[in-house]
Amino acid sequence: MKILATGMGWIEHTPGGLNRYFADYLEAMRRYGHQVSGFMTAFGERTTAPNYMKDVINHPDRPGTWSRIKAFRQVTGKAFKTGHTDIFNPHFALYSSLITRNLIPRSVPIVTHFHGPWAQESFVEDQGQGGLGQKLRYEMKKQIELMAYRRTDHFIVLSQYFKDILSGEYGVNKDRIHRIPGAPDVRRFQPASNRPRLRREMGLHEDHKVLFCARRLVHRMGIDHLILAMRQIAAEIPEAMLYIAGDGTMRETLEQLAHQSGLGARIRFLGRVTNEDLVRWYQASDLSIVPTLTLEGFGLVTVEALACGTPVIGTPYGGTKEILEGLSKNLLFQDSTPEAMAARIISVLRGGTLLPSREACLEFVQQHYTWERAAKGITSVFEQAIAERERKELVLR
């Protein structure tokens, strides 16, 4: 079938879970036999996006939000007029908000990927500060989401956690919500052929216990809790080192926290890393840490690390909990406090808490989180939505 999808940004330009999923998802659907067209924006900057993925902006002038929204409407509307489409598949409510039903042929269903409560995530990341202005922004974003979701035929979510939010917070009937987990690109995320050599090449001491955390540096990701946990970890496990990949609004605050905690030599901030280096860090690490405090809908970082054979320890919430408890409950912190994080990591590094082997981590992903499995499930939802639209068309005739 012919799928027209709208996303947010391009992964190499704007790293993040949604953009990583969007890129890998369209490639997986193409390999599954579908014809795909994707629209995103890298603000007109050059990318390595495949030719079935188009930037809605063709000049590097960093247009404002309203200009980007209108650009998505313009290019998508043109695509509907000039070519046949079987499914419209938006992934970000803001950029699909002006792609109204009258632009889309009546026979074409809308199947929306819900990647999280955009308004609520923004509110949490702002830590509830900003007074009336922030509350108004929250309400505006929530209304944009509701507007986009009201015209949707079916929804795809990556976790039961987000299915519950979509139903409870947005009033969507659960019969219209389909849980289909994401997956890592196992052609890239795989164990190192020679891990000791890789660690030497990366300058990692063979005796160090390497903890790795790849997250956006914003409040809800819990990096500050992990840094505070490192004070106790460093005191009891002298060889423990924490490497943090990613960038965000809290970077300066987090660097100051690490310095004030006397951990400047034990915590390294890597900033944004390339896709290739991200794989290398997963492969080389002893543990990958996911300290998210709230609104973790799936967490591709979890299955990406596991696909590289690296055990992941995460907070017992949302999609992280759903993934890790299927492998071993020992992979979950008791809660999100620094004390709980420190206790579990110390116990693991001392051998008091056993984790699945690197081979078991890889096997778990191969059995439960593959793009072939996801593409099959998504195709089934698309077929259901098309059949329902066809029946409606017959009734209207």
Order of alpha helices (4+ residues) and beta strands (2+ residues): beta-alpha-beta-beta-alpha-beta-alpha-beta-alpha-alpha-beta-alpha-beta-alpha-beta-alpha-beta-alpha-beta-alpha-beta-alpha-beta-alpha-alpha-alpha-alpha
